Amino acid sequence: MSAGGGNRLISVQPDELKFQIELEKQSFCDLKVANNTEHHVAFKVKTTSPKKYFVRPNTGVVQPWDSCIIRVTLQAQREYPADMHCKDKFLLQSTIVPPNTDVDELPSDAFNKESGRTIEECKLKVIYMFPNSAMGNPEDEKNSQNSTQAVQRLKDERDIAIRQTHQLQQELGMLKRRKYRKGDPGFSFTFAIFVGIIGIMAGFLLNLTLSSPGTE
């Protein structure tokens, strides 16, 4: 049954209660209840799991063309629900009451269909979500964290490779200067070794650069 259907006494937004689940923390969802008539309308909120939720106010009277906010608070959870699936349901009942009726003056059978009153009902389902993600799950968050750490390690290794390459280039320049000053006959062999090392480091640096995700 749609909360925004025609000829209803009240409308409710949103039409689902969505709670972001964080272990050991309360979560809440606000519902806006609007009176679409020229009558005074009383409402009452019921749930299939009354021990899990605080509903304030759970009963009230909305004046003609007025609205009010109902805050539904989910108690802190010690563990994540299986598959983040929730079977809890909420039912919001509404009925016309005499003008200027106060919530404390509502009769005990105000929301009893057997009393002959016209009672309209709006059913609301509950959806659990992970913080800042409607589709996430703990495994996804763990994989994302591991991926971030892996990228950081690649960046650190790349920076080390750059520093080592610069150091080798400086040492190679020093060897060249020594060769010209002293005519060191062993320079050609040493020079070849350093050129080979620089080639290896350059290749390693190139592989790291290509395998690292872009930072932009």
N, CA and C atoms as a LAMMPS dump frame, in Angstrom:
ITEM: TIMESTEP
0
ITEM: NUMBER OF ATOMS
648
ITEM: BOX BOUNDS ff ff ff
-5.0000000000000000e+02 5.0000000000000000e+02
-5.0000000000000000e+02 5.0000000000000000e+02
-5.0000000000000000e+02 5.0000000000000000e+02
ITEM: ATOMS id mol type element x y z
1 1 1 N 0.858 -1.193 0
2 1 2 C 0 0 0
3 1 3 C 0.889 1.237 0
4 2 1 N 0.698 2.096 -0.943
5 2 2 C 1.548 3.269 -1.074
6 2 3 C 1.177 4.326 -0.053
7 3 1 N 2.215 4.927 0.549
8 3 2 C 1.954 5.973 1.54
9 3 3 C 1.408 7.231 0.887
10 4 1 N 1.663 7.4 -0.396
11 4 2 C 1.22 8.612 -1.055
12 4 3 C -0.034 8.411 -1.876
13 5 1 N -0.8 7.36 -1.609
14 5 2 C -2 7.064 -2.382
15 5 3 C -3.065 8.134 -2.216
16 6 1 N -4.021 8.173 -3.179
17 6 2 C -5.061 9.19 -3.149
18 6 3 C -6.081 8.94 -2.044
19 7 1 N -6.758 10.027 -1.65
20 7 2 C -7.84 9.961 -0.675
21 7 3 C -7.399 9.415 0.678
22 8 1 N -6.148 9.643 1.035
23 8 2 C -5.671 9.196 2.335
24 8 3 C -5.752 10.34 3.328
25 9 1 N -5.934 9.997 4.574
26 9 2 C -5.961 11.022 5.617
27 9 3 C -4.597 11.678 5.772
28 10 1 N -3.574 10.856 5.737
29 10 2 C -2.22 11.374 5.911
30 10 3 C -1.3 10.789 4.851
31 11 1 N -0.174 11.455 4.641
32 11 2 C 0.892 10.928 3.79
33 11 3 C 2.162 10.844 4.632
34 12 1 N 3.004 9.878 4.303
35 12 2 C 4.228 9.638 5.079
36 12 3 C 5.433 9.661 4.147
37 13 1 N 6.448 10.393 4.548
38 13 2 C 7.702 10.436 3.788
39 13 3 C 8.879 10.252 4.734
40 14 1 N 9.855 9.414 4.373
41 14 2 C 9.849 8.508 3.219
42 14 3 C 8.928 7.316 3.465
43 15 1 N 8.758 6.483 2.45
44 15 2 C 7.867 5.33 2.596
45 15 3 C 8.613 4.083 3.046
46 16 1 N 9.903 4.238 3.39
47 16 2 C 10.718 3.159 3.957
48 16 3 C 11.569 3.725 5.086
49 17 1 N 11.805 2.907 6.1
50 17 2 C 12.698 3.33 7.175
51 17 3 C 14.078 2.754 6.911
52 18 1 N 15.038 3.631 6.668
53 18 2 C 16.398 3.212 6.359
54 18 3 C 17.318 3.559 7.521
55 19 1 N 18.043 2.548 8.007
56 19 2 C 18.949 2.74 9.13
57 19 3 C 20.37 2.358 8.712
58 20 1 N 21.316 3.25 8.994
59 20 2 C 22.724 2.933 8.775
60 20 3 C 23.246 2.205 10.016
61 21 1 N 23.72 0.991 9.808
62 21 2 C 24.114 0.133 10.923
63 21 3 C 25.596 0.309 11.254
64 22 1 N 25.878 0.739 12.473
65 22 2 C 27.226 0.741 13.03
66 22 3 C 27.152 0.023 14.373
67 23 1 N 27.997 -0.971 14.544
68 23 2 C 27.945 -1.765 15.765
69 23 3 C 28.12 -0.901 16.997
70 24 1 N 27.315 -1.211 18.021
71 24 2 C 27.347 -0.516 19.307
72 24 3 C 26.949 0.956 19.203
73 25 1 N 26.239 1.333 18.143
74 25 2 C 25.766 2.709 17.998
75 25 3 C 24.294 2.726 17.614
76 26 1 N 23.556 3.692 18.162
77 26 2 C 22.164 3.861 17.767
78 26 3 C 22.087 4.508 16.386
79 27 1 N 20.982 4.25 15.717
80 27 2 C 20.731 4.856 14.417
81 27 3 C 19.279 5.313 14.395
82 28 1 N 18.995 6.372 13.638
83 28 2 C 17.622 6.854 13.63
84 28 3 C 17.168 7.217 12.222
85 29 1 N 15.852 7.266 12.067
86 29 2 C 15.225 7.661 10.81
87 29 3 C 14.026 8.538 11.141
88 30 1 N 13.904 9.668 10.463
89 30 2 C 12.786 10.589 10.687
90 30 3 C 11.703 10.384 9.635
91 31 1 N 10.457 10.372 10.099
92 31 2 C 9.307 10.269 9.205
93 31 3 C 8.505 11.56 9.297
94 32 1 N 8.134 12.099 8.147
95 32 2 C 7.274 13.277 8.12
96 32 3 C 5.844 12.831 7.847
97 33 1 N 4.953 13.121 8.788
98 33 2 C 3.546 12.746 8.668
99 33 3 C 2.743 14.011 8.392
100 34 1 N 2.078 14.052 7.235
101 34 2 C 1.321 15.238 6.837
102 34 3 C -0.166 14.929 6.79
103 35 1 N -0.966 15.824 7.386
104 35 2 C -2.417 15.714 7.36
105 35 3 C -2.918 16.342 6.062
106 36 1 N -3.56 15.545 5.22
107 36 2 C -4.016 16.019 3.917
108 36 3 C -5.477 16.458 3.92
109 37 1 N -6.043 16.651 5.084
110 37 2 C -7.478 16.943 5.166
111 37 3 C -7.744 18.176 6.009
112 38 1 N -9.023 18.565 6.05
113 38 2 C -9.455 19.676 6.882
114 38 3 C -9.879 19.22 8.267
115 39 1 N -9.645 17.938 8.561
116 39 2 C -10.014 17.371 9.853
117 39 3 C -8.786 17.228 10.752
118 40 1 N -9.042 17.049 12.024
119 40 2 C -7.987 16.654 12.952
120 40 3 C -7.798 15.144 12.81
121 41 1 N -6.552 14.721 12.647
122 41 2 C -6.273 13.307 12.411
123 41 3 C -5.306 12.79 13.48
124 42 1 N -5.708 11.71 14.119
125 42 2 C -4.84 11.071 15.112
126 42 3 C -4.083 9.92 14.451
127 43 1 N -2.858 9.676 14.914
128 43 2 C -2.056 8.575 14.367
129 43 3 C -1.435 7.767 15.498
130 44 1 N -1.111 6.536 15.185
131 44 2 C -0.435 5.642 16.128
132 44 3 C 0.538 4.779 15.335
133 45 1 N 1.755 4.609 15.857
134 45 2 C 2.791 3.822 15.185
135 45 3 C 2.991 2.508 15.936
136 46 1 N 2.963 1.409 15.196
137 46 2 C 3.201 0.09 15.761
138 46 3 C 4.338 -0.581 14.988
139 47 1 N 5.026 -1.514 15.644
140 47 2 C 6.101 -2.248 14.991
141 47 3 C 6.092 -3.703 15.435
142 48 1 N 6.628 -4.551 14.58
143 48 2 C 6.706 -5.973 14.908
144 48 3 C 7.835 -6.268 15.896
145 49 1 N 8.738 -5.295 16.119
146 49 2 C 9.868 -5.493 17.051
147 49 3 C 9.966 -4.305 18.003
148 50 1 N 9.017 -4.175 18.928
149 50 2 C 8.988 -2.999 19.81
150 50 3 C 10.2 -2.861 20.721
151 51 1 N 10.925 -3.941 20.999
152 51 2 C 12.088 -3.851 21.879
153 51 3 C 13.316 -3.296 21.163
154 52 1 N 13.302 -3.294 19.842
155 52 2 C 14.464 -2.833 19.078
156 52 3 C 14.408 -1.337 18.767
157 53 1 N 13.212 -0.747 18.87
158 53 2 C 13.057 0.628 18.397
159 53 3 C 12.392 1.531 19.445
160 54 1 N 12.826 2.802 19.461
161 54 2 C 12.128 3.858 20.182
162 54 3 C 11.388 4.7 19.149
163 55 1 N 10.112 4.962 19.369
164 55 2 C 9.328 5.789 18.449
165 55 3 C 8.79 6.978 19.227
166 56 1 N 9.206 8.189 18.824
167 56 2 C 8.778 9.395 19.533
168 56 3 C 8.355 10.468 18.533
169 57 1 N 7.092 10.914 18.603
170 57 2 C 6.014 10.319 19.398
171 57 3 C 5.434 9.105 18.682
172 58 1 N 4.959 8.147 19.438
173 58 2 C 4.333 6.983 18.8
174 58 3 C 2.834 7.188 18.623
175 59 1 N 2.29 8.227 19.27
176 59 2 C 0.877 8.589 19.104
177 59 3 C 0.784 10.11 19.087
178 60 1 N -0.119 10.635 18.265
179 60 2 C -0.263 12.08 18.212
180 60 3 C -1.485 12.5 17.423
181 61 1 N -1.747 13.792 17.423
182 61 2 C -2.851 14.371 16.66
183 61 3 C -2.286 15.478 15.779
184 62 1 N -2.568 15.415 14.488
185 62 2 C -2.089 16.414 13.531
186 62 3 C -3.257 17.295 13.111
187 63 1 N -3.073 18.589 13.234
188 63 2 C -4.124 19.528 12.877
189 63 3 C -4.307 19.59 11.355
190 64 1 N -5.45 20.123 10.885
191 64 2 C -5.721 20.183 9.448
192 64 3 C -4.589 20.83 8.657
193 65 1 N -4.176 20.169 7.581
194 65 2 C -3.142 20.645 6.65
195 65 3 C -1.797 20.873 7.319
196 66 1 N -1.611 20.294 8.483
197 66 2 C -0.351 20.459 9.21
198 66 3 C 0.459 19.165 9.095
199 67 1 N 1.613 19.147 9.7
200 67 2 C 2.47 17.956 9.656
201 67 3 C 3.282 17.87 10.938
202 68 1 N 3.896 16.708 11.169
203 68 2 C 4.781 16.524 12.321
204 68 3 C 5.863 15.517 11.953
205 69 1 N 6.901 15.492 12.773
206 69 2 C 8.033 14.586 12.547
207 69 3 C 8.03 13.496 13.605
208 70 1 N 8.146 12.254 13.152
209 70 2 C 8.278 11.106 14.054
210 70 3 C 9.706 10.587 13.928
211 71 1 N 10.404 10.486 15.038
212 71 2 C 11.777 9.94 15.012
213 71 3 C 11.753 8.499 15.506
214 72 1 N 12.243 7.602 14.662
215 72 2 C 12.34 6.185 15
216 72 3 C 13.819 5.856 15.224
217 73 1 N 14.151 5.412 16.425
218 73 2 C 15.543 5.127 16.782
219 73 3 C 15.758 3.628 16.918
220 74 1 N 16.746 3.125 16.205
221 74 2 C 17.133 1.718 16.298
222 74 3 C 18.168 1.562 17.403
223 75 1 N 17.925 0.631 18.315
224 75 2 C 18.867 0.379 19.399
225 75 3 C 20.219 -0.093 18.852
226 76 1 N 21.284 0.187 19.618
227 76 2 C 22.626 -0.245 19.214
228 76 3 C 22.656 -1.764 19.046
229 77 1 N 23.269 -2.209 17.952
230 77 2 C 23.356 -3.631 17.638
231 77 3 C 24.757 -4.165 17.955
232 78 1 N 24.818 -5.388 18.444
233 78 2 C 26.109 -5.993 18.79
234 78 3 C 26.733 -6.739 17.63
235 79 1 N 25.932 -7.073 16.627
236 79 2 C 26.459 -7.758 15.445
237 79 3 C 25.614 -7.394 14.238
238 80 1 N 26.207 -7.568 13.061
239 80 2 C 25.476 -7.255 11.84
240 80 3 C 24.427 -8.327 11.557
241 81 1 N 23.23 -7.931 11.127
242 81 2 C 22.213 -8.919 10.76
243 81 3 C 22.7 -9.764 9.583
244 82 1 N 22.239 -11.002 9.522
245 82 2 C 22.628 -11.893 8.434
246 82 3 C 22.22 -11.277 7.1
247 83 1 N 23.202 -11.118 6.2
248 83 2 C 22.955 -10.557 4.863
249 83 3 C 22.356 -9.155 4.922
250 84 1 N 22.455 -8.513 6.074
251 84 2 C 21.885 -7.169 6.262
252 84 3 C 20.399 -7.134 5.905
253 85 1 N 19.732 -8.252 6.126
254 85 2 C 18.31 -8.349 5.809
255 85 3 C 17.486 -8.12 7.072
256 86 1 N 16.422 -7.346 6.925
257 86 2 C 15.569 -7.043 8.078
258 86 3 C 14.116 -7.37 7.747
259 87 1 N 13.486 -8.134 8.627
260 87 2 C 12.085 -8.5 8.447
261 87 3 C 11.138 -7.628 9.272
262 88 1 N 11.697 -6.663 10.002
263 88 2 C 10.856 -5.798 10.827
264 88 3 C 9.918 -4.965 9.957
265 89 1 N 8.736 -4.706 10.491
266 89 2 C 7.743 -3.898 9.788
267 89 3 C 7.164 -2.852 10.743
268 90 1 N 6.725 -1.738 10.155
269 90 2 C 6.041 -0.704 10.914
270 90 3 C 4.654 -0.48 10.319
271 91 1 N 3.723 -0.152 11.176
272 91 2 C 2.354 0.13 10.755
273 91 3 C 1.934 1.466 11.353
274 92 1 N 1.517 2.384 10.496
275 92 2 C 1.049 3.683 10.96
276 92 3 C -0.452 3.766 10.71
277 93 1 N -1.208 3.828 11.805
278 93 2 C -2.665 3.907 11.712
279 93 3 C -3.109 5.357 11.888
280 94 1 N -4.185 5.73 11.216
281 94 2 C -4.7 7.09 11.334
282 94 3 C -6.22 7.072 11.306
283 95 1 N -6.818 8.045 11.992
284 95 2 C -8.275 8.147 12.054
285 95 3 C -8.665 9.588 12.366
286 96 1 N -9.84 9.995 11.926
287 96 2 C -10.333 11.342 12.192
288 96 3 C -10.85 11.431 13.631
289 97 1 N -10.524 12.53 14.297
290 97 2 C -10.983 12.747 15.673
291 97 3 C -11.653 14.119 15.751
292 98 1 N -12.429 14.374 16.791
293 98 2 C -13.096 15.665 16.933
294 98 3 C -12.1 16.819 16.994
295 99 1 N -12.504 18.004 16.555
296 99 2 C -11.611 19.173 16.581
297 99 3 C -11.038 19.434 17.974
298 100 1 N -9.804 19.913 17.975
299 100 2 C -9.11 20.301 19.213
300 100 3 C -8.926 19.135 20.179
301 101 1 N -8.945 17.907 19.658
302 101 2 C -8.696 16.747 20.511
303 101 3 C -7.216 16.675 20.862
304 102 1 N -6.91 16.524 22.122
305 102 2 C -5.526 16.388 22.571
306 102 3 C -5.152 14.92 22.592
307 103 1 N -3.846 14.64 22.402
308 103 2 C -3.409 13.253 22.356
309 103 3 C -3.747 12.516 23.644
310 104 1 N -3.731 13.204 24.779
311 104 2 C -4.056 12.565 26.055
312 104 3 C -5.55 12.271 26.19
313 105 1 N -6.347 12.854 25.299
314 105 2 C -7.789 12.672 25.373
315 105 3 C -8.299 11.594 24.419
316 106 1 N -7.386 10.952 23.702
317 106 2 C -7.809 9.925 22.757
318 106 3 C -8.413 8.739 23.507
319 107 1 N -9.558 8.237 23.074
320 107 2 C -10.157 7.067 23.729
321 107 3 C -9.304 5.828 23.518
322 108 1 N -9.431 4.881 24.398
323 108 2 C -8.61 3.668 24.336
324 108 3 C -8.86 2.854 23.065
325 109 1 N -10.058 3.012 22.487
326 109 2 C -10.383 2.251 21.283
327 109 3 C -10.271 3.102 20.018
328 110 1 N -9.479 4.186 20.092
329 110 2 C -9.381 5.117 18.963
330 110 3 C -8.873 4.437 17.692
331 111 1 N -8.039 3.425 17.847
332 111 2 C -7.468 2.761 16.678
333 111 3 C -7.945 1.312 16.572
334 112 1 N -9.085 1.04 17.164
335 112 2 C -9.682 -0.302 17.135
336 112 3 C -10.751 -0.34 16.045
337 113 1 N -10.528 -1.162 15.038
338 113 2 C -11.473 -1.253 13.928
339 113 3 C -12.836 -1.766 14.38
340 114 1 N -12.85 -2.571 15.421
341 114 2 C -14.108 -3.141 15.9
342 114 3 C -15.011 -2.08 16.536
343 115 1 N -14.454 -0.917 16.824
344 115 2 C -15.261 0.151 17.42
345 115 3 C -16.138 0.84 16.382
346 116 1 N -15.966 0.458 15.13
347 116 2 C -16.752 1.079 14.068
348 116 3 C -16.077 2.288 13.44
349 117 1 N -14.919 2.664 13.956
350 117 2 C -14.2 3.804 13.39
351 117 3 C -13.565 3.434 12.041
352 118 1 N -13.373 4.438 11.216
353 118 2 C -12.639 4.242 9.957
354 118 3 C -11.154 4.42 10.244
355 119 1 N -10.42 3.34 10.129
356 119 2 C -8.978 3.351 10.41
357 119 3 C -8.216 3.113 9.109
358 120 1 N -7.374 4.058 8.751
359 120 2 C -6.506 3.86 7.595
360 120 3 C -5.139 3.404 8.08
361 121 1 N -4.487 2.566 7.271
362 121 2 C -3.203 1.997 7.665
363 121 3 C -2.168 2.173 6.568
364 122 1 N -0.967 2.444 6.994
365 122 2 C 0.161 2.585 6.079
366 122 3 C 1.291 1.686 6.581
367 123 1 N 1.712 0.747 5.758
368 123 2 C 2.769 -0.183 6.138
369 123 3 C 4.123 0.314 5.63
370 124 1 N 5.115 0.22 6.483
371 124 2 C 6.469 0.677 6.16
372 124 3 C 7.458 -0.452 6.432
373 125 1 N 8.294 -0.749 5.462
374 125 2 C 9.319 -1.762 5.691
375 125 3 C 10.63 -1.12 6.129
376 126 1 N 11.514 -1.936 6.668
377 126 2 C 12.78 -1.461 7.215
378 126 3 C 13.93 -1.952 6.347
379 127 1 N 14.875 -1.06 6.084
380 127 2 C 16.055 -1.403 5.289
381 127 3 C 17.301 -1.047 6.098
382 128 1 N 18.232 -1.996 6.198
383 128 2 C 19.508 -1.753 6.868
384 128 3 C 20.581 -1.46 5.83
385 129 1 N 21.443 -0.499 6.15
386 129 2 C 22.534 -0.139 5.253
387 129 3 C 23.817 0.026 6.063
388 130 1 N 24.958 -0.103 5.358
389 130 2 C 26.23 0.24 5.967
390 130 3 C 26.443 1.742 5.815
391 131 1 N 27.19 2.368 6.726
392 131 2 C 27.386 3.815 6.661
393 131 3 C 27.923 4.275 5.316
394 132 1 N 27.292 5.319 4.769
395 132 2 C 27.724 5.961 3.53
396 132 3 C 27.701 5.049 2.321
397 133 1 N 26.977 3.939 2.422
398 133 2 C 26.895 3.035 1.276
399 133 3 C 25.633 2.216 1.36
400 134 1 N 24.817 2.331 0.339
401 134 2 C 23.56 1.573 0.312
402 134 3 C 23.784 0.137 -0.111
403 135 1 N 24.914 -0.133 -0.801
404 135 2 C 25.138 -1.468 -1.338
405 135 3 C 26.347 -2.153 -0.721
406 136 1 N 27.007 -1.495 0.244
407 136 2 C 28.256 -2.045 0.754
408 136 3 C 28.059 -3.184 1.727
409 137 1 N 29.166 -3.844 2.088
410 137 2 C 29.172 -4.856 3.127
411 137 3 C 30.55 -4.886 3.75
412 138 1 N 30.724 -5.54 4.915
413 138 2 C 32.028 -5.522 5.599
414 138 3 C 33.156 -6.042 4.726
415 139 1 N 32.908 -7.035 3.883
416 139 2 C 33.963 -7.585 3.043
417 139 3 C 34.414 -6.561 2.014
418 140 1 N 33.454 -5.806 1.455
419 140 2 C 33.803 -4.768 0.497
420 140 3 C 34.674 -3.703 1.157
421 141 1 N 34.311 -3.316 2.398
422 141 2 C 35.088 -2.31 3.095
423 141 3 C 36.502 -2.82 3.376
424 142 1 N 36.623 -4.099 3.732
425 142 2 C 37.936 -4.67 4
426 142 3 C 38.776 -4.698 2.733
427 143 1 N 38.156 -5.104 1.599
428 143 2 C 38.878 -5.143 0.33
429 143 3 C 39.322 -3.754 -0.093
430 144 1 N 38.452 -2.753 0.136
431 144 2 C 38.799 -1.384 -0.22
432 144 3 C 39.991 -0.897 0.599
433 145 1 N 40.005 -1.237 1.893
434 145 2 C 41.122 -0.839 2.753
435 145 3 C 42.415 -1.509 2.311
436 146 1 N 42.336 -2.805 1.97
437 146 2 C 43.522 -3.524 1.514
438 146 3 C 44.046 -2.943 0.21
439 147 1 N 43.124 -2.564 -0.687
440 147 2 C 43.518 -1.975 -1.962
441 147 3 C 44.244 -0.658 -1.748
442 148 1 N 43.734 0.16 -0.829
443 148 2 C 44.374 1.441 -0.525
444 148 3 C 45.776 1.233 0.021
445 149 1 N 45.924 0.234 0.902
446 149 2 C 47.248 -0.051 1.461
447 149 3 C 48.21 -0.534 0.385
448 150 1 N 47.716 -1.347 -0.555
449 150 2 C 48.563 -1.861 -1.627
450 150 3 C 49.047 -0.726 -2.523
451 151 1 N 48.156 0.215 -2.835
452 151 2 C 48.54 1.359 -3.662
453 151 3 C 49.599 2.192 -2.955
454 152 1 N 49.436 2.387 -1.634
455 152 2 C 50.408 3.169 -0.883
456 152 3 C 51.77 2.487 -0.886
457 153 1 N 51.776 1.135 -0.772
458 153 2 C 53.054 0.414 -0.803
459 153 3 C 53.754 0.595 -2.155
460 154 1 N 52.969 0.544 -3.234
461 154 2 C 53.557 0.747 -4.561
462 154 3 C 54.158 2.137 -4.689
463 155 1 N 53.453 3.139 -4.151
464 155 2 C 53.972 4.496 -4.216
465 155 3 C 55.263 4.625 -3.417
466 156 1 N 55.315 3.98 -2.226
467 156 2 C 56.528 4.029 -1.404
468 156 3 C 57.701 3.373 -2.126
469 157 1 N 57.425 2.205 -2.753
470 157 2 C 58.484 1.507 -3.482
471 157 3 C 58.954 2.33 -4.682
472 158 1 N 58.014 3.009 -5.332
473 158 2 C 58.383 3.851 -6.472
474 158 3 C 59.296 4.993 -6.028
475 159 1 N 58.961 5.618 -4.866
476 159 2 C 59.778 6.716 -4.366
477 159 3 C 61.179 6.238 -4.011
478 160 1 N 61.266 5.02 -3.43
479 160 2 C 62.581 4.465 -3.086
480 160 3 C 63.39 4.224 -4.355
481 161 1 N 62.729 3.682 -5.389
482 161 2 C 63.42 3.41 -6.649
483 161 3 C 63.941 4.696 -7.274
484 162 1 N 63.145 5.782 -7.188
485 162 2 C 63.585 7.059 -7.748
486 162 3 C 64.834 7.566 -7.024
487 163 1 N 64.808 7.47 -5.683
488 163 2 C 65.965 7.942 -4.907
489 163 3 C 67.215 7.116 -5.217
490 164 1 N 67.028 5.794 -5.327
491 164 2 C 68.18 4.943 -5.63
492 164 3 C 68.732 5.232 -7.016
493 165 1 N 67.848 5.497 -7.968
494 165 2 C 68.299 5.818 -9.323
495 165 3 C 69.086 7.114 -9.337
496 166 1 N 68.607 8.118 -8.621
497 166 2 C 69.335 9.385 -8.544
498 166 3 C 70.706 9.189 -7.899
499 167 1 N 70.741 8.338 -6.86
500 167 2 C 72.011 8.087 -6.185
501 167 3 C 72.998 7.412 -7.123
502 168 1 N 72.517 6.427 -7.903
503 168 2 C 73.385 5.738 -8.853
504 168 3 C 73.889 6.687 -9.927
505 169 1 N 73.015 7.611 -10.362
506 169 2 C 73.439 8.576 -11.373
507 169 3 C 74.534 9.483 -10.835
508 170 1 N 74.406 9.872 -9.551
509 170 2 C 75.439 10.707 -8.956
510 170 3 C 76.766 9.954 -8.858
511 171 1 N 76.705 8.673 -8.426
512 171 2 C 77.934 7.88 -8.32
513 171 3 C 78.551 7.651 -9.698
514 172 1 N 77.724 7.476 -10.721
515 172 2 C 78.243 7.302 -12.076
516 172 3 C 78.963 8.562 -12.544
517 173 1 N 78.386 9.732 -12.206
518 173 2 C 79.043 10.986 -12.577
519 173 3 C 80.389 11.122 -11.887
520 174 1 N 80.457 10.689 -10.64
521 174 2 C 81.727 10.755 -9.916
522 174 3 C 82.765 9.844 -10.564
523 175 1 N 82.365 8.646 -10.982
524 175 2 C 83.293 7.715 -11.625
525 175 3 C 83.809 8.274 -12.939
526 176 1 N 82.917 8.955 -13.688
527 176 2 C 83.361 9.551 -14.948
528 176 3 C 84.439 10.595 -14.712
529 177 1 N 84.197 11.416 -13.659
530 177 2 C 85.182 12.465 -13.37
531 177 3 C 86.503 11.857 -12.93
532 178 1 N 86.449 10.76 -12.153
533 178 2 C 87.691 10.094 -11.72
534 178 3 C 88.442 9.538 -12.914
535 179 1 N 87.723 9.009 -13.884
536 179 2 C 88.366 8.416 -15.069
537 179 3 C 89.176 9.479 -15.806
538 180 1 N 88.539 10.649 -15.971
539 180 2 C 89.248 11.685 -16.721
540 180 3 C 90.423 12.246 -15.937
541 181 1 N 90.334 12.237 -14.591
542 181 2 C 91.423 12.771 -13.784
543 181 3 C 92.585 11.782 -13.661
544 182 1 N 92.268 10.506 -13.451
545 182 2 C 93.297 9.514 -13.133
546 182 3 C 93.55 8.543 -14.273
547 183 1 N 92.697 8.546 -15.269
548 183 2 C 92.889 7.578 -16.338
549 183 3 C 92.795 6.159 -15.825
550 184 1 N 91.847 5.883 -14.954
551 184 2 C 91.674 4.572 -14.32
552 184 3 C 91.37 3.523 -15.37
553 185 1 N 92.299 2.528 -15.592
554 185 2 C 92.081 1.502 -16.616
555 185 3 C 90.908 0.59 -16.276
556 186 1 N 90.537 0.534 -14.977
557 186 2 C 89.438 -0.353 -14.605
558 186 3 C 88.077 0.306 -14.697
559 187 1 N 88.073 1.538 -15.196
560 187 2 C 86.801 2.274 -15.216
561 187 3 C 85.785 1.641 -16.154
562 188 1 N 86.252 1.188 -17.328
563 188 2 C 85.305 0.68 -18.318
564 188 3 C 84.478 -0.483 -17.758
565 189 1 N 85.125 -1.374 -16.976
566 189 2 C 84.399 -2.506 -16.387
567 189 3 C 83.416 -2.018 -15.317
568 190 1 N 83.909 -1.111 -14.437
569 190 2 C 83.037 -0.565 -13.388
570 190 3 C 81.89 0.219 -14.006
571 191 1 N 82.21 0.978 -15.043
572 191 2 C 81.179 1.777 -15.723
573 191 3 C 80.082 0.869 -16.283
574 192 1 N 80.475 -0.242 -16.84
575 192 2 C 79.492 -1.168 -17.414
576 192 3 C 78.579 -1.739 -16.327
577 193 1 N 79.142 -2.04 -15.173
578 193 2 C 78.338 -2.571 -14.071
579 193 3 C 77.285 -1.558 -13.641
580 194 1 N 77.683 -0.317 -13.474
581 194 2 C 76.73 0.706 -13.019
582 194 3 C 75.673 0.994 -14.076
583 195 1 N 76.081 0.973 -15.337
584 195 2 C 75.086 1.173 -16.391
585 195 3 C 74.04 0.069 -16.349
586 196 1 N 74.493 -1.169 -16.103
587 196 2 C 73.547 -2.281 -16.005
588 196 3 C 72.598 -2.121 -14.827
589 197 1 N 73.139 -1.69 -13.677
590 197 2 C 72.294 -1.488 -12.49
591 197 3 C 71.261 -0.413 -12.754
592 198 1 N 71.677 0.676 -13.378
593 198 2 C 70.734 1.767 -13.677
594 198 3 C 69.643 1.275 -14.612
595 199 1 N 70.005 0.44 -15.576
596 199 2 C 69.007 -0.103 -16.496
597 199 3 C 67.98 -0.949 -15.757
598 200 1 N 68.45 -1.766 -14.813
599 200 2 C 67.537 -2.602 -14.034
600 200 3 C 66.597 -1.744 -13.189
601 201 1 N 67.15 -0.726 -12.524
602 201 2 C 66.334 0.137 -11.687
603 201 3 C 65.326 0.919 -12.53
604 202 1 N 65.729 1.364 -13.689
605 202 2 C 64.821 2.112 -14.559
606 202 3 C 63.655 1.231 -14.994
607 203 1 N 63.968 -0.038 -15.307
608 203 2 C 62.891 -0.956 -15.693
609 203 3 C 61.939 -1.218 -14.543
610 204 1 N 62.494 -1.397 -13.348
611 204 2 C 61.664 -1.616 -12.163
612 204 3 C 60.772 -0.413 -11.891
613 205 1 N 61.36 0.795 -12.017
614 205 2 C 60.59 2.019 -11.809
615 205 3 C 59.468 2.138 -12.831
616 206 1 N 59.736 1.796 -14.078
617 206 2 C 58.714 1.873 -15.127
618 206 3 C 57.568 0.91 -14.833
619 207 1 N 57.894 -0.304 -14.388
620 207 2 C 56.841 -1.273 -14.057
621 207 3 C 55.961 -0.784 -12.922
622 208 1 N 56.584 -0.189 -11.906
623 208 2 C 55.794 0.335 -10.787
624 208 3 C 54.865 1.45 -11.24
625 209 1 N 55.388 2.324 -12.099
626 209 2 C 54.582 3.449 -12.571
627 209 3 C 53.387 2.97 -13.37
628 210 1 N 53.597 1.968 -14.226
629 210 2 C 52.513 1.455 -15.059
630 210 3 C 51.481 0.687 -14.244
631 211 1 N 51.912 0.009 -13.169
632 211 2 C 50.993 -0.804 -12.388
633 211 3 C 50.244 -0.018 -11.329
634 212 1 N 50.722 1.21 -11.021
635 212 2 C 50.067 2.018 -9.995
636 212 3 C 48.876 2.742 -10.593
637 213 1 N 47.716 2.764 -9.868
638 213 2 C 46.544 3.525 -10.341
639 213 3 C 46.874 4.996 -10.395
640 214 1 N 46.167 5.722 -11.248
641 214 2 C 46.369 7.159 -11.363
642 214 3 C 45.991 7.868 -10.085
643 215 1 N 46.65 8.933 -9.784
644 215 2 C 46.362 9.669 -8.562
645 215 3 C 45.434 10.822 -8.793
646 216 1 N 45.045 11.104 -10.066
647 216 2 C 44.159 12.226 -10.316
648 216 3 C 42.736 11.846 -10.096
